[in-house]
């Protein structure tokens, strides 16, 4: 069956439909869909400084590629990139190379921060120190801490992440299983419950795009020639949820879309419910936290 739009040879069948698109038509479809999300949820405004959380993987490089096009053609805004080097040998060192090459080629300023500079150790070393602790739980704490701190230092108005529809569906289900509804209130195309100068708002232009669509976009644009997964991903709860949802999606197409669509209907109620929760400043680092000492400082105290 030829491309639905131009009758050329198709490269992908869109999720949950019989529509097939060729390379050119798919790229146009993909970029228009992301732009609709940006406009509908007011994710980017003129003159803003948008910092992209880039890892060098397919999601973040695709996002950086798309926003670079928008910054030069559609919306006038400043664009830069921030990479967090966790210190994962054989994984992060490869993706850092990809990120540097892309940013250099497209003249995008790239800033790099690492776990080692704040803890004195790489994630590999921290994992050896705490072999019975899930690496993803420690990594997530430090990553969120550094992304907010460094993007604020870069004077970012927004921090753009490559999170997609698959990621959001996983997060929704994970929070349900853990009875962490307050955390779900922070989800959505733009994160957070209320504005706070200590938080840099995070935006997700790929919110309604699937992982498969992003992988295809990355491949067609020559952004990625191979797919690498983090060495520690199999330890995480998210890994199990991901496989479960993929199995459900295969048996019942549209499952992930339905999860996210249903969640968006109740999200305004969640934000209203938790909007008055107090946000403290960490006694040690002054970063925002729900307790007296933030989780990053608690972890760093254990490490050292």
Secondary structure, 3 states (H helix, E strand, C coil): CCCCCCCCCCCEECCCCCCEECHHHHHHHHHHHHHHHHHHCCCCCCCCEEEEECCCCHHHHHHHHHHHHHHHHCCCCEEEEEEEECCCCCCHHHHHHHHHHHHHHCCCCEEEEEHHHHHCCCHHHHHHHCCCCCHHHHHHHHHHHHHHHHHHHCCCCEEECCCCHHHHHHHHHHHHHCCCHHHHCCCCCECCCCCCCCCCCEECCCCCCCHHHHHHHHHHCCCCCCCCCCCCHHHCHHHHHHHHHHHHHHHCCCHHHHHHHHHHHHHHHHHHHHCCCCCEECCCCCCEECCCCCHHHHHHHHHC
